[in-house]
Amino acid sequence: MAKTLTDKKGDFELTFTPDKEKSFDFFCHGIGIDTMLIGSIRTFESDTPELTFYLPALRKKNALGQVICPKCKKADKVYGIVYSDGIPDHFDHEVKSSSSNSKVIDGHLYKGCIVGPPKYYCDRDKVEF
């Protein structure tokens, strides 16, 4: 685990020692921003890599036009986030979800009325991006 702050230009330094991690995930949070994934890196090309993160993270799509999760690199459990006045507590039709404790209802993640930068949610990794 590590934590760092950026300077006025948005630059930062972060030192960590890789062990047996499969990936290094970078998150951002702040006033009006829920914790969201802004990058996931599996390998580094050097000891002092130059990294650029975007808020929100740049989104890639597969050949079918589906958004790919930046962490697991899959699209089958990625859902759009719907911001609304209230979060639905039930639907009159079948709920399509990957698990009984999932936050996904009918193919979407419903959030409160404050619109945030994350537009997608991966139900496999439980991350917003």
TALINCOR-V511518 format. One record per residue. N is the residue number from 0. BURIAL is I if it has 9 or more other ideal C-beta (glycine too) atoms within 8 Angstrom, else O. Layout:
# TALINCOR-V511518
<<N;BURIAL> <N;BURIAL>>
This chain:
# TALINCOR-V511518
<<0;O> <1;O> <2;O> <3;O> <4;O> <5;O> <6;O> <7;O> <8;O> <9;O> <10;O> <11;O> <12;O> <13;O> <14;O> <15;O> <16;O> <17;O> <18;O> <19;O> <20;O> <21;O> <22;O> <23;I> <24;I> <25;I> <26;O> <27;I> <28;O> <29;O> <30;O> <31;O> <32;I> <33;O> <34;O> <35;I> <36;I> <37;I> <38;I> <39;I> <40;I> <41;O> <42;O> <43;O> <44;O> <45;O> <46;O> <47;O> <48;O> <49;O> <50;O> <51;O> <52;I> <53;O> <54;O> <55;I> <56;I> <57;O> <58;I> <59;O> <60;I> <61;O> <62;O> <63;O> <64;O> <65;I> <66;I> <67;I> <68;I> <69;I> <70;I> <71;O> <72;O> <73;I> <74;I> <75;O> <76;I> <77;I> <78;I> <79;I> <80;I> <81;O> <82;I> <83;I> <84;O> <85;O> <86;O> <87;O> <88;O> <89;O> <90;O> <91;O> <92;O> <93;O> <94;O> <95;O> <96;I> <97;O> <98;O> <99;O> <100;O> <101;O> <102;O> <103;I> <104;I> <105;O> <106;O> <107;I> <108;I> <109;I> <110;I> <111;O> <112;O> <113;O> <114;O> <115;I> <116;O> <117;I> <118;O> <119;I> <120;I> <121;I> <122;I> <123;I> <124;I> <125;O> <126;I> <127;I> <128;I>>
